[in-house]
Amino acid sequence: MIETIGCLHVHSKISGGTHSIQELAMTARQSGVDFIVLAENWRVEEILHLCGYREHVLVIPGAENEAEGVHFLSVGQNKFACRKDWSVCRCLEETQMAGGKSFLAHPERFNFARARLRMLELARSHPNILGIELWSMMERWMYSWNWLKAFLHMRVDLAGPSPRLLKSWDMHLISGRRLAVIGSVDRYNLLLFNLPLDMFKVKNPLKKIRTHVFVSEITGDAGMDSNAIIRSLCLGNAFIANDEICDSKNTRFLLKKKNAVLSACGEIMNYVSPEEDLSLMMMIPKRAEIRLVKNGEIIDESEDLSKEWYIHEPGVYRAEVRLNSVPWIFTNPFYLIQKSRQEMNWLGEESVLAQTGQMAMSHEES
Ligand SMILES: [Zn+2]
């Protein structure tokens, strides 16, 4: 199991960001980031030749799509398959047919109840929504912005994922929905009285919210590695962290059976009985407050470097970590279920796999 660290939903100059793709790759390398997923509004075809390994960083093409006021990030498609005058469902379907995997983008940015409810409804029921951006840097940065604090400290403390969004994610999980979460950057130029609003500043947006993804191998082939990362993102073999607080590398949330590691988070496992000796284990690189959340409820909380819990009941289990009370790490869950998969509302690995096409990265083909 290899941990690869990425920044998702990254806008380059093409779509309102401040840097070219090459500059982003360079910043990523200097910041210890292994891959970035772009979010170029409407222009996937035009950037494919700029993707692949750049500066030893894997640049994965992606698009931020918008329809009916809903924004979603799609990854892995070869062409842009969405139009503003289409319904969001049609955009999701066409994107999926083009090989794209879709994640709802910053569901909490919308203050309009209608748009938010539409997003939550899609997250609950649309088969082509594989996950949500649980922790969006730009969304939480705008939420945390405060003139007085900004002037006094010349910085803004980034808020953790919205409690309201965490709660609705938990509700979806309890209802039997497999829904992965990702972290996102989404940094673009905001102008206020013609001044860029990030003057205090999100200095290096690639150092904050990152998604740490587990894959079985990294081959050095851009197409193969992109597909492996996208697959793990869809399944939820990943955790999200604010690495500016403390580097979360080497964090592990594992399922064990009689002391042998079965898998990393995101997996669906059949729960048979307490005699199976199943346990969950959380390990973090720095002593902090570890919480175990079962079916949306915190069932254990303590300060530690590692923690193991024996599991006596089925449920959806995830972990959260706070460092000095500041939100730091959020894992995807383990789904320990008793019903057969067919009885559940899950999106199985099969459908995720079936949708994973081979991405063409032009500089490799030539
Ligand atoms: Zn957006």
Residues whose N, C-alpha, C, O or C-beta is under 5 A from the ligand:
A	BS01	ZN	H71 A105
